[in-house]
Amino acid sequence: MYQYEIHNAAVKHIVPRDQLLIYKVGEGWERLCAFLGHPVPENVPFPKENVGGGTPGNIMDKIQQFKVMDKIQDELKTSFAKILLTGGLFCAAVGGGVWAFRRMAPYQ
């Protein structure tokens, strides 16, 4: 929590007051839209936080729609596959070396 408070204090110190909106999600559209210079959306409920999946307007549902999430998942799958392949090849090489060494040991 301490780092969070330090970060917020730094932001408040650095960003000019007319460019910084300190906003609580429960405040709704009005203050946010006024600050951004946009009209308040009509017939669009304000997104809710901490609501279980499947509820329209859930923030997590919207985040999961971003393509970047798909990209991250693809990168993770590729990375794990590379790690497993590299580890498997390394184990096979070490095992093969040990096997070859043991086979040659009686002849020395």
N, CA, C and O atoms as CSV, one atom per row, in Angstrom:
chain,resi,resn,atom,element,x,y,z
A,1,MET,N,N,0.824,-1.188,0.000
A,1,MET,CA,C,0.000,0.000,0.000
A,1,MET,C,C,0.870,1.254,0.000
A,1,MET,O,O,0.505,2.275,-0.582
A,2,TYR,N,N,2.010,1.166,0.650
A,2,TYR,CA,C,2.907,2.306,0.745
A,2,TYR,C,C,3.365,2.783,-0.631
A,2,TYR,O,O,3.349,3.984,-0.901
A,3,GLN,N,N,3.775,1.856,-1.506
A,3,GLN,CA,C,4.216,2.218,-2.856
A,3,GLN,C,C,3.093,2.877,-3.645
A,3,GLN,O,O,3.329,3.813,-4.409
A,4,TYR,N,N,1.886,2.390,-3.460
A,4,TYR,CA,C,0.709,2.961,-4.129
A,4,TYR,C,C,0.534,4.421,-3.720
A,4,TYR,O,O,0.286,5.279,-4.567
A,5,GLU,N,N,0.661,4.701,-2.432
A,5,GLU,CA,C,0.509,6.066,-1.937
A,5,GLU,C,C,1.624,6.970,-2.435
A,5,GLU,O,O,1.377,8.127,-2.775
A,6,ILE,N,N,2.848,6.457,-2.482
A,6,ILE,CA,C,3.976,7.234,-3.012
A,6,ILE,C,C,3.750,7.557,-4.485
A,6,ILE,O,O,3.979,8.682,-4.928
A,7,HIS,N,N,3.298,6.553,-5.238
A,7,HIS,CA,C,3.023,6.764,-6.656
A,7,HIS,C,C,1.957,7.846,-6.847
A,7,HIS,O,O,2.132,8.754,-7.659
A,8,ASN,N,N,0.858,7.750,-6.102
A,8,ASN,CA,C,-0.213,8.742,-6.227
A,8,ASN,C,C,0.270,10.135,-5.861
A,8,ASN,O,O,-0.088,11.106,-6.528
A,9,ALA,N,N,1.073,10.249,-4.818
A,9,ALA,CA,C,1.610,11.550,-4.417
A,9,ALA,C,C,2.512,12.123,-5.510
A,9,ALA,O,O,2.467,13.319,-5.797
A,10,ALA,N,N,3.324,11.267,-6.114
A,10,ALA,CA,C,4.206,11.729,-7.196
A,10,ALA,C,C,3.401,12.211,-8.389
A,10,ALA,O,O,3.718,13.243,-8.980
A,11,VAL,N,N,2.362,11.470,-8.745
A,11,VAL,CA,C,1.514,11.870,-9.874
A,11,VAL,C,C,0.854,13.214,-9.578
A,11,VAL,O,O,0.828,14.094,-10.439
A,12,LYS,N,N,0.324,13.378,-8.372
A,12,LYS,CA,C,-0.333,14.641,-7.993
A,12,LYS,C,C,0.655,15.800,-8.028
A,12,LYS,O,O,0.281,16.929,-8.347
A,13,HIS,N,N,1.897,15.529,-7.704
A,13,HIS,CA,C,2.914,16.578,-7.700
A,13,HIS,C,C,3.357,16.957,-9.118
A,13,HIS,O,O,3.606,18.128,-9.406
A,14,ILE,N,N,3.451,15.961,-9.992
A,14,ILE,CA,C,3.993,16.178,-11.335
A,14,ILE,C,C,2.940,16.705,-12.316
A,14,ILE,O,O,3.218,17.626,-13.084
A,15,VAL,N,N,1.746,16.133,-12.295
A,15,VAL,CA,C,0.718,16.464,-13.289
A,15,VAL,C,C,-0.002,17.756,-12.879
A,15,VAL,O,O,-0.443,17.875,-11.736
A,16,PRO,N,N,-0.125,18.730,-13.801
A,16,PRO,CA,C,-0.861,19.963,-13.488
A,16,PRO,C,C,-2.304,19.657,-13.093
A,16,PRO,O,O,-2.917,18.733,-13.629
A,17,ARG,N,N,-2.843,20.434,-12.156
A,17,ARG,CA,C,-4.190,20.186,-11.634
A,17,ARG,C,C,-5.262,20.161,-12.715
A,17,ARG,O,O,-6.207,19.377,-12.633
A,18,ASP,N,N,-5.121,21.017,-13.730
A,18,ASP,CA,C,-6.149,21.054,-14.780
A,18,ASP,C,C,-6.067,19.851,-15.721
A,18,ASP,O,O,-6.951,19.655,-16.555
A,19,GLN,N,N,-5.004,19.040,-15.588
A,19,GLN,CA,C,-4.856,17.861,-16.432
A,19,GLN,C,C,-5.012,16.553,-15.653
A,19,GLN,O,O,-4.823,15.470,-16.207
A,20,LEU,N,N,-5.350,16.656,-14.392
A,20,LEU,CA,C,-5.453,15.464,-13.550
A,20,LEU,C,C,-6.854,15.370,-12.962
A,20,LEU,O,O,-7.340,16.312,-12.336
A,21,LEU,N,N,-7.486,14.247,-13.165
A,21,LEU,CA,C,-8.795,13.981,-12.582
A,21,LEU,C,C,-8.624,12.900,-11.518
A,21,LEU,O,O,-8.231,11.774,-11.823
A,22,ILE,N,N,-8.914,13.244,-10.296
A,22,ILE,CA,C,-8.919,12.254,-9.217
A,22,ILE,C,C,-10.366,11.814,-9.107
A,22,ILE,O,O,-11.242,12.576,-8.698
A,23,TYR,N,N,-10.588,10.584,-9.478
A,23,TYR,CA,C,-11.932,10.097,-9.765
A,23,TYR,C,C,-12.172,8.763,-9.087
A,23,TYR,O,O,-11.293,7.901,-9.075
A,24,LYS,N,N,-13.348,8.590,-8.526
A,24,LYS,CA,C,-13.755,7.302,-7.974
A,24,LYS,C,C,-14.766,6.701,-8.934
A,24,LYS,O,O,-15.685,7.384,-9.387
A,25,VAL,N,N,-14.597,5.434,-9.239
A,25,VAL,CA,C,-15.409,4.775,-10.258
A,25,VAL,C,C,-16.899,4.948,-10.007
A,25,VAL,O,O,-17.659,5.081,-10.966
A,26,GLY,N,N,-17.333,4.952,-8.788
A,26,GLY,CA,C,-18.747,5.064,-8.473
A,26,GLY,C,C,-19.364,6.417,-8.797
A,26,GLY,O,O,-20.579,6.579,-8.682
A,27,GLU,N,N,-18.552,7.392,-9.201
A,27,GLU,CA,C,-19.071,8.729,-9.489
A,27,GLU,C,C,-19.888,8.789,-10.775
A,27,GLU,O,O,-20.653,9.735,-10.962
A,28,GLY,N,N,-19.755,7.827,-11.648
A,28,GLY,CA,C,-20.549,7.806,-12.877
A,28,GLY,C,C,-19.914,8.585,-14.017
A,28,GLY,O,O,-18.746,8.970,-13.967
A,29,TRP,N,N,-20.733,8.807,-15.057
A,29,TRP,CA,C,-20.257,9.406,-16.307
A,29,TRP,C,C,-19.995,10.906,-16.221
A,29,TRP,O,O,-19.042,11.391,-16.832
A,30,GLU,N,N,-20.820,11.660,-15.475
A,30,GLU,CA,C,-20.849,13.119,-15.589
A,30,GLU,C,C,-19.488,13.780,-15.405
A,30,GLU,O,O,-19.014,14.487,-16.294
A,31,ARG,N,N,-18.858,13.552,-14.249
A,31,ARG,CA,C,-17.561,14.193,-13.990
A,31,ARG,C,C,-16.496,13.741,-14.977
A,31,ARG,O,O,-15.688,14.544,-15.446
A,32,LEU,N,N,-16.501,12.469,-15.285
A,32,LEU,CA,C,-15.507,11.920,-16.205
A,32,LEU,C,C,-15.645,12.536,-17.592
A,32,LEU,O,O,-14.664,12.983,-18.186
A,33,CYS,N,N,-16.867,12.555,-18.098
A,33,CYS,CA,C,-17.104,13.104,-19.441
A,33,CYS,C,C,-16.821,14.599,-19.493
A,33,CYS,O,O,-16.277,15.093,-20.481
A,34,ALA,N,N,-17.186,15.327,-18.436
A,34,ALA,CA,C,-16.905,16.768,-18.390
A,34,ALA,C,C,-15.403,17.009,-18.438
A,34,ALA,O,O,-14.940,17.906,-19.144
A,35,PHE,N,N,-14.642,16.218,-17.696
A,35,PHE,CA,C,-13.184,16.364,-17.678
A,35,PHE,C,C,-12.579,16.071,-19.043
A,35,PHE,O,O,-11.657,16.757,-19.483
A,36,LEU,N,N,-13.104,15.045,-19.711
A,36,LEU,CA,C,-12.570,14.649,-21.016
A,36,LEU,C,C,-13.111,15.494,-22.163
A,36,LEU,O,O,-12.615,15.418,-23.287
A,37,GLY,N,N,-14.134,16.302,-21.873
A,37,GLY,CA,C,-14.717,17.136,-22.917
A,37,GLY,C,C,-15.601,16.364,-23.878
A,37,GLY,O,O,-15.697,16.710,-25.055
A,38,HIS,N,N,-16.244,15.326,-23.382
A,38,HIS,CA,C,-17.136,14.500,-24.201
A,38,HIS,C,C,-18.532,14.520,-23.605
A,38,HIS,O,O,-18.688,14.720,-22.401
A,39,PRO,N,N,-19.545,14.316,-24.430
A,39,PRO,CA,C,-20.907,14.250,-23.891
A,39,PRO,C,C,-21.115,12.954,-23.103
A,39,PRO,O,O,-20.454,11.944,-23.342
A,40,VAL,N,N,-22.041,13.018,-22.172
A,40,VAL,CA,C,-22.394,11.828,-21.395
A,40,VAL,C,C,-23.120,10.853,-22.316
A,40,VAL,O,O,-24.071,11.252,-22.989
A,41,PRO,N,N,-22.704,9.588,-22.369
A,41,PRO,CA,C,-23.372,8.618,-23.237
A,41,PRO,C,C,-24.848,8.449,-22.844
A,41,PRO,O,O,-25.195,8.387,-21.665
A,42,GLU,N,N,-25.680,8.379,-23.847
A,42,GLU,CA,C,-27.103,8.187,-23.599
A,42,GLU,C,C,-27.435,6.704,-23.608
A,42,GLU,O,O,-26.943,5.956,-24.453
A,43,ASN,N,N,-28.256,6.286,-22.683
A,43,ASN,CA,C,-28.728,4.903,-22.593
A,43,ASN,C,C,-27.590,3.889,-22.487
A,43,ASN,O,O,-27.719,2.744,-22.922
A,44,VAL,N,N,-26.478,4.326,-21.904
A,44,VAL,CA,C,-25.343,3.420,-21.695
A,44,VAL,C,C,-25.041,3.431,-20.199
A,44,VAL,O,O,-24.587,4.444,-19.668
A,45,PRO,N,N,-25.289,2.315,-19.518
A,45,PRO,CA,C,-25.004,2.300,-18.087
A,45,PRO,C,C,-23.505,2.376,-17.835
A,45,PRO,O,O,-22.702,1.880,-18.625
A,46,PHE,N,N,-23.148,2.995,-16.739
A,46,PHE,CA,C,-21.734,3.086,-16.387
A,46,PHE,C,C,-21.230,1.694,-16.022
A,46,PHE,O,O,-21.914,0.977,-15.291
A,47,PRO,N,N,-20.048,1.284,-16.511
A,47,PRO,CA,C,-19.527,-0.057,-16.196
A,47,PRO,C,C,-19.363,-0.228,-14.688
A,47,PRO,O,O,-19.026,0.716,-13.973
A,48,LYS,N,N,-19.604,-1.434,-14.229
A,48,LYS,CA,C,-19.487,-1.738,-12.802
A,48,LYS,C,C,-18.185,-2.468,-12.555
A,48,LYS,O,O,-17.674,-3.172,-13.426
A,49,GLU,N,N,-17.655,-2.293,-11.354
A,49,GLU,CA,C,-16.463,-3.039,-10.982
A,49,GLU,C,C,-16.828,-4.117,-9.977
A,49,GLU,O,O,-17.870,-4.043,-9.326
A,50,ASN,N,N,-15.986,-5.099,-9.854
A,50,ASN,CA,C,-16.177,-6.195,-8.907
A,50,ASN,C,C,-17.506,-6.915,-9.103
A,50,ASN,O,O,-18.180,-7.276,-8.138
A,51,VAL,N,N,-17.868,-7.116,-10.350
A,51,VAL,CA,C,-19.078,-7.857,-10.669
A,51,VAL,C,C,-18.639,-9.143,-11.341
A,51,VAL,O,O,-17.722,-9.127,-12.161
A,52,GLY,N,N,-19.274,-10.252,-11.011
A,52,GLY,CA,C,-18.896,-11.531,-11.605
A,52,GLY,C,C,-19.056,-11.524,-13.109
A,52,GLY,O,O,-19.796,-10.707,-13.658
A,53,GLY,N,N,-18.360,-12.437,-13.781
A,53,GLY,CA,C,-18.392,-12.522,-15.235
A,53,GLY,C,C,-19.789,-12.743,-15.782
A,53,GLY,O,O,-20.661,-13.266,-15.089
A,54,GLY,N,N,-19.992,-12.351,-17.005
A,54,GLY,CA,C,-21.263,-12.544,-17.681
A,54,GLY,C,C,-22.217,-11.375,-17.531
A,54,GLY,O,O,-23.239,-11.322,-18.215
A,55,THR,N,N,-21.905,-10.443,-16.652
A,55,THR,CA,C,-22.757,-9.281,-16.469
A,55,THR,C,C,-22.384,-8.227,-17.501
A,55,THR,O,O,-21.214,-7.856,-17.589
A,56,PRO,N,N,-23.345,-7.726,-18.291
A,56,PRO,CA,C,-23.013,-6.689,-19.261
A,56,PRO,C,C,-22.402,-5.474,-18.561
A,56,PRO,O,O,-22.890,-5.043,-17.517
A,57,GLY,N,N,-21.349,-4.936,-19.134
A,57,GLY,CA,C,-20.704,-3.770,-18.555
A,57,GLY,C,C,-19.581,-4.113,-17.595
A,57,GLY,O,O,-18.950,-3.212,-17.042
A,58,ASN,N,N,-19.317,-5.386,-17.386
A,58,ASN,CA,C,-18.237,-5.796,-16.498
A,58,ASN,C,C,-16.900,-5.401,-17.135
A,58,ASN,O,O,-16.646,-5.709,-18.299
A,59,ILE,N,N,-16.060,-4.726,-16.374
A,59,ILE,CA,C,-14.770,-4.263,-16.877
A,59,ILE,C,C,-13.930,-5.422,-17.406
A,59,ILE,O,O,-13.307,-5.295,-18.461
A,60,MET,N,N,-13.900,-6.550,-16.695
A,60,MET,CA,C,-13.074,-7.675,-17.136
A,60,MET,C,C,-13.545,-8.237,-18.475
A,60,MET,O,O,-12.733,-8.701,-19.274
A,61,ASP,N,N,-14.858,-8.197,-18.721
A,61,ASP,CA,C,-15.350,-8.652,-20.024
A,61,ASP,C,C,-14.792,-7.784,-21.137
A,61,ASP,O,O,-14.452,-8.284,-22.209
A,62,LYS,N,N,-14.699,-6.493,-20.887
A,62,LYS,CA,C,-14.190,-5.576,-21.905
A,62,LYS,C,C,-12.688,-5.752,-22.103
A,62,LYS,O,O,-12.203,-5.703,-23.234
A,63,ILE,N,N,-11.950,-5.953,-21.020
A,63,ILE,CA,C,-10.505,-6.140,-21.130
A,63,ILE,C,C,-10.203,-7.389,-21.936
A,63,ILE,O,O,-9.288,-7.388,-22.759
A,64,GLN,N,N,-10.962,-8.456,-21.710
A,64,GLN,CA,C,-10.693,-9.706,-22.395
A,64,GLN,C,C,-10.977,-9.620,-23.882
A,64,GLN,O,O,-10.559,-10.498,-24.637
A,65,GLN,N,N,-11.675,-8.586,-24.320
A,65,GLN,CA,C,-11.958,-8.436,-25.736
A,65,GLN,C,C,-10.761,-7.851,-26.487
A,65,GLN,O,O,-10.696,-7.950,-27.712
A,66,PHE,N,N,-9.830,-7.252,-25.778
A,66,PHE,CA,C,-8.695,-6.632,-26.436
A,66,PHE,C,C,-7.810,-7.683,-27.094
A,66,PHE,O,O,-7.592,-8.764,-26.545
A,67,LYS,N,N,-7.319,-7.360,-28.243
A,67,LYS,CA,C,-6.442,-8.277,-28.981
A,67,LYS,C,C,-5.142,-8.523,-28.232
A,67,LYS,O,O,-4.515,-9.569,-28.400
A,68,VAL,N,N,-4.736,-7.571,-27.411
A,68,VAL,CA,C,-3.473,-7.733,-26.699
A,68,VAL,C,C,-3.538,-8.936,-25.761
A,68,VAL,O,O,-2.521,-9.590,-25.529
A,69,MET,N,N,-4.709,-9.233,-25.225
A,69,MET,CA,C,-4.834,-10.394,-24.361
A,69,MET,C,C,-4.578,-11.681,-25.146
A,69,MET,O,O,-3.925,-12.597,-24.645
A,70,ASP,N,N,-5.091,-11.748,-26.374
A,70,ASP,CA,C,-4.838,-12.912,-27.222
A,70,ASP,C,C,-3.350,-13.025,-27.538
A,70,ASP,O,O,-2.790,-14.121,-27.547
A,71,LYS,N,N,-2.722,-11.893,-27.793
A,71,LYS,CA,C,-1.297,-11.869,-28.108
A,71,LYS,C,C,-0.477,-12.368,-26.926
A,71,LYS,O,O,0.468,-13.138,-27.098
A,72,ILE,N,N,-0.844,-11.925,-25.721
A,72,ILE,CA,C,-0.128,-12.354,-24.520
A,72,ILE,C,C,-0.270,-13.860,-24.330
A,72,ILE,O,O,0.707,-14.542,-24.022
A,73,GLN,N,N,-1.472,-14.378,-24.512
A,73,GLN,CA,C,-1.678,-15.816,-24.357
A,73,GLN,C,C,-0.865,-16.607,-25.378
A,73,GLN,O,O,-0.279,-17.636,-25.041
A,74,ASP,N,N,-0.828,-16.132,-26.624
A,74,ASP,CA,C,-0.036,-16.806,-27.655
A,74,ASP,C,C,1.452,-16.796,-27.301
A,74,ASP,O,O,2.147,-17.800,-27.458
A,75,GLU,N,N,1.931,-15.639,-26.819
A,75,GLU,CA,C,3.345,-15.535,-26.439
A,75,GLU,C,C,3.677,-16.474,-25.286
A,75,GLU,O,O,4.735,-17.102,-25.282
A,76,LEU,N,N,2.778,-16.573,-24.308
A,76,LEU,CA,C,3.013,-17.477,-23.181
A,76,LEU,C,C,3.066,-18.932,-23.636
A,76,LEU,O,O,3.930,-19.690,-23.196
A,77,LYS,N,N,2.146,-19.323,-24.514
A,77,LYS,CA,C,2.145,-20.696,-25.020
A,77,LYS,C,C,3.434,-20.994,-25.770
A,77,LYS,O,O,4.030,-22.056,-25.592
A,78,THR,N,N,3.864,-20.060,-26.606
A,78,THR,CA,C,5.093,-20.241,-27.374
A,78,THR,C,C,6.297,-20.335,-26.449
A,78,THR,O,O,7.177,-21.172,-26.651
A,79,SER,N,N,6.337,-19.476,-25.432
A,79,SER,CA,C,7.459,-19.491,-24.490
A,79,SER,C,C,7.524,-20.804,-23.730
A,79,SER,O,O,8.601,-21.382,-23.581
A,80,PHE,N,N,6.375,-21.283,-23.244
A,80,PHE,CA,C,6.369,-22.561,-22.532
A,80,PHE,C,C,6.806,-23.696,-23.446
A,80,PHE,O,O,7.542,-24.584,-23.016
A,81,ALA,N,N,6.365,-23.681,-24.693
A,81,ALA,CA,C,6.765,-24.731,-25.626
A,81,ALA,C,C,8.273,-24.699,-25.844
A,81,ALA,O,O,8.919,-25.746,-25.892
A,82,LYS,N,N,8.833,-23.503,-25.976
A,82,LYS,CA,C,10.284,-23.381,-26.171
A,82,LYS,C,C,11.047,-23.863,-24.950
A,82,LYS,O,O,12.067,-24.541,-25.071
A,83,ILE,N,N,10.543,-23.507,-23.767
A,83,ILE,CA,C,11.203,-23.937,-22.536
A,83,ILE,C,C,11.174,-25.459,-22.420
A,83,ILE,O,O,12.183,-26.084,-22.098
A,84,LEU,N,N,10.010,-26.047,-22.686
A,84,LEU,CA,C,9.898,-27.502,-22.597
A,84,LEU,C,C,10.778,-28.193,-23.628
A,84,LEU,O,O,11.433,-29.188,-23.318
A,85,LEU,N,N,10.798,-27.677,-24.847
A,85,LEU,CA,C,11.616,-28.268,-25.894
A,85,LEU,C,C,13.093,-28.159,-25.553
A,85,LEU,O,O,13.837,-29.130,-25.687
A,86,THR,N,N,13.518,-26.987,-25.116
A,86,THR,CA,C,14.921,-26.784,-24.761
A,86,THR,C,C,15.312,-27.683,-23.592
A,86,THR,O,O,16.370,-28.311,-23.607
A,87,GLY,N,N,14.441,-27.739,-22.571
A,87,GLY,CA,C,14.711,-28.604,-21.419
A,87,GLY,C,C,14.778,-30.064,-21.815
A,87,GLY,O,O,15.636,-30.806,-21.338
A,88,GLY,N,N,13.869,-30.478,-22.692
A,88,GLY,CA,C,13.864,-31.858,-23.155
A,88,GLY,C,C,15.118,-32.199,-23.938
A,88,GLY,O,O,15.701,-33.266,-23.745
A,89,LEU,N,N,15.537,-31.303,-24.818
A,89,LEU,CA,C,16.761,-31.534,-25.591
A,89,LEU,C,C,17.986,-31.572,-24.690
A,89,LEU,O,O,18.890,-32.385,-24.881
A,90,PHE,N,N,18.003,-30.681,-23.707
A,90,PHE,CA,C,19.128,-30.663,-22.763
A,90,PHE,C,C,19.196,-31.984,-21.989
A,90,PHE,O,O,20.268,-32.575,-21.863
A,91,CYS,N,N,18.064,-32.441,-21.476
A,91,CYS,CA,C,18.025,-33.709,-20.725
A,91,CYS,C,C,18.435,-34.877,-21.622
A,91,CYS,O,O,19.160,-35.773,-21.188
A,92,ALA,N,N,17.974,-34.866,-22.864
A,92,ALA,CA,C,18.341,-35.937,-23.788
A,92,ALA,C,C,19.846,-35.921,-24.067
A,92,ALA,O,O,20.480,-36.974,-24.131
A,93,ALA,N,N,20.410,-34.727,-24.232
A,93,ALA,CA,C,21.846,-34.629,-24.493
A,93,ALA,C,C,22.652,-35.102,-23.288
A,93,ALA,O,O,23.624,-35.842,-23.438
A,94,VAL,N,N,22.249,-34.675,-22.100
A,94,VAL,CA,C,22.971,-35.096,-20.894
A,94,VAL,C,C,22.812,-36.599,-20.695
A,94,VAL,O,O,23.782,-37.298,-20.400
A,95,GLY,N,N,21.590,-37.092,-20.855
A,95,GLY,CA,C,21.349,-38.531,-20.709
A,95,GLY,C,C,22.143,-39.333,-21.728
A,95,GLY,O,O,22.718,-40.369,-21.396
A,96,GLY,N,N,22.175,-38.859,-22.963
A,96,GLY,CA,C,22.958,-39.543,-24.000
A,96,GLY,C,C,24.436,-39.521,-23.678
A,96,GLY,O,O,25.133,-40.507,-23.913
A,97,GLY,N,N,24.922,-38.428,-23.152
A,97,GLY,CA,C,26.336,-38.334,-22.766
A,97,GLY,C,C,26.675,-39.282,-21.637
A,97,GLY,O,O,27.713,-39.944,-21.665
A,98,VAL,N,N,25.804,-39.352,-20.641
A,98,VAL,CA,C,26.021,-40.272,-19.522
A,98,VAL,C,C,25.990,-41.711,-20.019
A,98,VAL,O,O,26.828,-42.526,-19.632
A,99,TRP,N,N,25.024,-42.021,-20.874
A,99,TRP,CA,C,24.912,-43.379,-21.420
A,99,TRP,C,C,26.166,-43.746,-22.206
A,99,TRP,O,O,26.704,-44.841,-22.047
A,100,ALA,N,N,26.630,-42.825,-23.056
A,100,ALA,CA,C,27.827,-43.094,-23.867
A,100,ALA,C,C,29.056,-43.237,-22.975
A,100,ALA,O,O,29.894,-44.105,-23.220
A,101,PHE,N,N,29.175,-42.410,-21.957
A,101,PHE,CA,C,30.321,-42.487,-21.040
A,101,PHE,C,C,30.338,-43.813,-20.299
A,101,PHE,O,O,31.394,-44.428,-20.149
A,102,ARG,N,N,29.176,-44.258,-19.836
A,102,ARG,CA,C,29.100,-45.526,-19.107
A,102,ARG,C,C,29.398,-46.714,-20.018
A,102,ARG,O,O,29.967,-47.715,-19.583
A,103,ARG,N,N,29.012,-46.592,-21.271
A,103,ARG,CA,C,29.294,-47.687,-22.217
A,103,ARG,C,C,30.773,-47.800,-22.494
A,103,ARG,O,O,31.301,-48.898,-22.668
A,104,MET,N,N,31.451,-46.647,-22.536
A,104,MET,CA,C,32.870,-46.670,-22.843
A,104,MET,C,C,33.711,-46.964,-21.598
A,104,MET,O,O,34.850,-47.410,-21.737
A,105,ALA,N,N,33.201,-46.735,-20.404
A,105,ALA,CA,C,33.973,-46.881,-19.179
A,105,ALA,C,C,34.587,-48.278,-18.993
A,105,ALA,O,O,35.741,-48.359,-18.572
A,106,PRO,N,N,33.888,-49.364,-19.281
A,106,PRO,CA,C,34.512,-50.691,-19.069
A,106,PRO,C,C,35.747,-50.917,-19.973
A,106,PRO,O,O,36.613,-51.721,-19.629
A,107,TYR,N,N,35.835,-50.237,-21.092
A,107,TYR,CA,C,36.939,-50.463,-22.015
A,107,TYR,C,C,38.182,-49.658,-21.667
A,107,TYR,O,O,39.235,-49.859,-22.273
A,108,GLN,N,N,38.081,-48.774,-20.727
A,108,GLN,CA,C,39.249,-47.940,-20.415
A,108,GLN,C,C,40.138,-48.540,-19.376
A,108,GLN,O,O,41.155,-47.947,-19.017
